[in-house]
Amino acid sequence: MTTWVIEIYLNIEPDRKEVAVIYPKFYSLEAEKRERIINAALKEFARNGYEKASTNEMTKEAEISKGSLFSYFNTKKELYLFLLGYVVEVIESIYDEVDWQETDLFERMRKIGLAKFRIYKKFPHALNFLKGAAHEEAGEVKAEIAATGRHLIADGLGRGYENIDWTKFREDMEREKMINIITWTILSFAEQQRDQVGSFEDLSLDVFREWDGYFDILKRCFYKKEEQEHVY
């Protein structure tokens, strides 16, 4: 769930083929109208949380009737879980942009961070929704949010560590402990930055420059001396 000015924005829409079967009426709408409804709902849930979010405000901003909204999604919970799934696919689309031939762990993590930045700037409302979900206490959706969080962390770390060149790492330390320290640093930094940013629309490259400093420290700690020439 983690991670310099970039003017590359991705022309992607998450693959919703399976979901489209479940919500055929919603996916029969024009893409612009679907996006309007999704963004209006994402923003309202992000602003007010699950229980206080107003479907009246959503429909007003989306310029549709309340009856139309509930013809697409039967309940508020169903809409929320749809959005949760949508955000998961936005996050997972990050990995389509990463060069998985890169076997240097820290260089790979930088590339994942770069891809995240592009996605965050493309879909700020989705990430603001996810930020709010991380602190959501509503019993109706809390279990689903927790399961989603576990999936995103496990999936992201699994991909990040796959096919890494471990020969670069020191041999006088246990690999598992080194991985644990790197993982804890990544997760703690990501959580800290998530909670500090007001909106992902305002996300700046300074976050990733700061992250480079941590990469440099971790590399100096865990790489063999001959592998430390490249400093971020």
C-alpha positions as CSV (number, residue, x, y, z in Angstrom):
1,M,0.0,0.0,0.0
2,T,3.0,2.1,-0.2
3,T,6.0,3.8,-1.8
4,W,9.7,12.7,-8.9
5,V,7.3,16.6,-11.4
6,I,5.9,13.9,-13.8
7,E,3.6,14.8,-16.7
8,I,2.7,11.2,-17.6
9,Y,-0.8,10.3,-16.7
10,L,-2.1,6.8,-17.4
11,N,-5.1,6.3,-19.6
12,I,-6.4,3.3,-17.7
13,E,-9.7,2.2,-16.4
14,P,-9.6,-0.8,-14.0
15,D,-10.7,-4.1,-15.6
16,R,-14.3,-4.4,-14.3
17,K,-15.5,-7.3,-16.6
18,E,-16.5,-9.5,-13.7
19,V,-18.0,-6.7,-11.7
20,A,-19.9,-5.5,-14.8
21,V,-21.8,-8.8,-14.8
22,I,-22.9,-8.1,-11.2
23,Y,-23.9,-4.5,-12.0
24,P,-25.1,-4.6,-15.6
25,K,-27.3,-1.5,-15.3
26,F,-24.5,0.6,-13.9
27,Y,-22.1,-0.6,-16.6
28,S,-24.6,0.1,-19.3
29,L,-24.1,3.8,-18.6
30,E,-21.6,5.9,-20.6
31,A,-18.1,5.9,-19.1
32,E,-18.3,9.6,-18.3
33,K,-21.4,9.2,-16.2
34,R,-20.0,6.1,-14.4
35,E,-16.9,8.1,-13.5
36,R,-19.0,11.0,-12.3
37,I,-21.0,8.7,-10.0
38,I,-18.0,6.9,-8.7
39,N,-16.0,10.1,-8.0
40,A,-19.0,11.7,-6.2
41,A,-19.4,8.6,-4.0
42,L,-15.7,8.3,-3.3
43,K,-15.5,12.0,-2.3
44,E,-18.5,11.8,0.0
45,F,-17.4,8.7,1.8
46,A,-13.8,10.1,2.1
47,R,-15.1,13.3,3.6
48,N,-17.7,12.0,6.1
49,G,-17.0,8.2,6.6
50,Y,-19.5,5.4,6.0
51,E,-22.2,6.2,8.5
52,K,-22.4,10.0,8.0
53,A,-21.9,9.9,4.2
54,S,-25.0,11.3,2.5
55,T,-26.4,9.7,-0.7
56,N,-28.2,12.9,-1.3
57,E,-24.9,14.7,-1.6
58,M,-23.6,12.0,-3.8
59,T,-26.5,12.2,-6.2
60,K,-26.4,16.0,-6.2
61,E,-22.8,16.1,-7.2
62,A,-23.2,13.3,-9.7
63,E,-26.2,15.0,-11.2
64,I,-28.5,12.0,-11.0
65,S,-31.6,11.1,-9.0
66,K,-31.4,9.1,-5.7
67,G,-33.7,6.5,-7.3
68,S,-31.2,6.1,-10.1
69,L,-28.3,5.5,-7.7
70,F,-30.3,2.8,-5.9
71,S,-31.2,1.2,-9.1
72,Y,-27.5,0.6,-9.7
73,F,-26.6,-0.4,-6.1
74,N,-29.3,-1.8,-3.8
75,T,-27.9,-0.4,-0.6
76,K,-25.4,2.1,0.8
77,K,-23.2,-0.9,1.9
78,E,-23.3,-2.4,-1.5
79,L,-22.1,0.9,-3.0
80,Y,-19.3,1.2,-0.5
81,L,-18.1,-2.3,-1.1
82,F,-18.2,-1.7,-4.9
83,L,-16.0,1.3,-4.4
84,L,-13.7,-0.7,-2.2
85,G,-13.3,-3.2,-5.0
86,Y,-12.8,-0.4,-7.5
87,V,-10.0,1.1,-5.4
88,V,-8.3,-2.2,-5.1
89,E,-8.2,-2.5,-8.8
90,V,-6.8,1.0,-9.1
91,I,-4.0,0.1,-6.7
92,E,-3.3,-3.2,-8.5
93,S,-3.0,-1.3,-11.8
94,I,0.2,0.2,-10.4
95,Y,2.0,-3.1,-11.0
96,D,1.2,-3.0,-14.7
97,E,3.6,-0.1,-14.9
98,V,6.6,-1.6,-13.2
99,D,9.6,-3.2,-14.9
100,W,9.7,-6.6,-13.2
101,Q,13.0,-7.4,-14.9
102,E,14.6,-5.0,-12.3
103,T,16.2,-7.3,-9.7
104,D,17.8,-4.7,-7.4
105,L,15.4,-4.4,-4.5
106,F,15.7,-0.7,-3.8
107,E,15.7,0.3,-7.5
108,R,12.5,-1.8,-7.9
109,M,10.9,-0.1,-4.9
110,R,11.7,3.3,-6.4
111,K,10.0,2.2,-9.7
112,I,7.0,1.0,-7.7
113,G,7.0,4.4,-5.9
114,L,7.1,6.2,-9.3
115,A,4.2,4.2,-10.6
116,K,2.3,4.9,-7.4
117,F,2.8,8.6,-7.8
118,R,1.3,8.5,-11.3
119,I,-1.7,6.5,-10.1
120,Y,-2.2,8.7,-7.0
121,K,-2.3,11.8,-9.2
122,K,-4.6,10.1,-11.7
123,F,-7.1,8.8,-9.1
124,P,-6.8,11.1,-6.0
125,H,-10.4,10.5,-5.0
126,A,-9.9,6.7,-4.9
127,L,-6.8,7.1,-2.7
128,N,-8.6,9.6,-0.4
129,F,-11.4,7.0,0.0
130,L,-8.9,4.3,0.9
131,K,-7.2,6.7,3.4
132,G,-10.6,7.2,5.1
133,A,-11.3,3.5,5.0
134,A,-8.2,2.8,7.0
135,H,-9.8,4.7,9.9
136,E,-13.3,3.5,9.4
137,E,-15.1,2.1,12.4
138,A,-18.5,1.3,11.0
139,G,-19.4,-2.3,11.9
140,E,-21.2,-2.9,8.6
141,V,-18.0,-2.6,6.5
142,K,-15.1,-2.9,9.0
143,A,-14.4,-6.6,8.3
144,E,-14.4,-6.1,4.6
145,I,-12.0,-3.2,4.9
146,A,-9.6,-5.2,7.1
147,A,-9.6,-8.1,4.6
148,T,-8.9,-5.7,1.8
149,G,-6.0,-4.0,3.7
150,R,-4.4,-7.4,4.3
151,H,-4.8,-8.3,0.7
152,L,-3.2,-5.1,-0.6
153,I,-0.2,-5.4,1.8
154,A,0.4,-9.1,1.1
155,D,0.0,-8.6,-2.6
156,G,2.3,-5.5,-2.7
157,L,5.0,-7.0,-0.6
158,G,4.8,-10.3,-2.5
159,R,5.4,-8.7,-5.8
160,G,8.0,-6.3,-4.4
161,Y,10.2,-9.1,-3.1
162,E,9.7,-11.6,-6.0
163,N,12.8,-12.5,-8.1
164,I,15.2,-10.1,-6.2
165,D,18.9,-10.5,-6.6
166,W,19.8,-11.5,-3.0
167,T,23.5,-11.8,-3.8
168,K,23.7,-8.0,-3.3
169,F,22.9,-8.5,0.4
170,R,25.4,-9.0,3.1
171,E,25.9,-12.6,4.1
172,D,26.7,-12.0,7.7
173,M,23.0,-11.1,8.5
174,E,19.9,-13.3,8.4
175,R,17.9,-12.5,5.3
176,E,14.6,-12.9,7.1
177,K,15.5,-10.2,9.6
178,M,16.8,-7.9,6.9
179,I,13.5,-8.3,5.0
180,N,11.5,-7.7,8.2
181,I,13.3,-4.4,8.9
182,I,12.9,-3.3,5.3
183,T,9.2,-4.2,5.4
184,W,8.5,-2.5,8.7
185,T,10.2,0.7,7.4
186,I,8.2,0.6,4.2
187,L,4.8,0.1,5.9
188,S,5.5,2.6,8.7
189,F,6.6,5.3,6.3
190,A,3.6,4.7,4.0
191,E,1.2,4.9,6.9
192,Q,2.8,8.1,8.2
193,Q,2.7,9.8,4.8
194,R,-0.9,8.6,4.2
195,D,-2.1,10.2,7.4
196,Q,-0.1,13.4,6.9
197,V,-1.4,14.3,3.4
198,G,-4.6,16.2,3.4
199,S,-5.6,15.0,-0.1
200,F,-3.8,12.9,-2.6
201,E,-4.5,15.7,-5.1
202,D,-1.9,17.7,-3.2
203,L,0.7,14.9,-3.1
204,S,4.2,16.2,-4.0
205,L,7.4,14.6,-5.1
206,D,9.0,15.6,-1.8
207,V,7.6,12.5,-0.2
208,F,9.5,10.3,-2.7
209,R,12.7,12.3,-2.3
210,E,12.4,11.7,1.5
211,W,11.9,8.0,0.8
212,D,15.1,8.0,-1.2
213,G,17.0,8.9,2.0
214,Y,15.6,5.9,3.7
215,F,16.6,3.7,0.7
216,D,20.1,5.0,1.0
217,I,20.3,4.1,4.7
218,L,18.8,0.7,4.2
219,K,21.2,0.0,1.3
220,R,24.2,1.0,3.3
221,C,23.1,-1.3,6.2
222,F,22.2,-4.4,4.2
223,Y,24.1,-4.4,0.9
224,K,27.7,-5.6,0.5
225,K,30.2,-2.8,0.3
226,E,30.8,-3.4,-3.4
227,E,27.1,-3.0,-4.1
228,Q,26.8,0.4,-2.5
229,E,28.2,2.6,-5.2
230,H,24.9,3.8,-6.4
231,V,23.4,6.4,-4.0
232,Y,20.0,7.7,-4.7
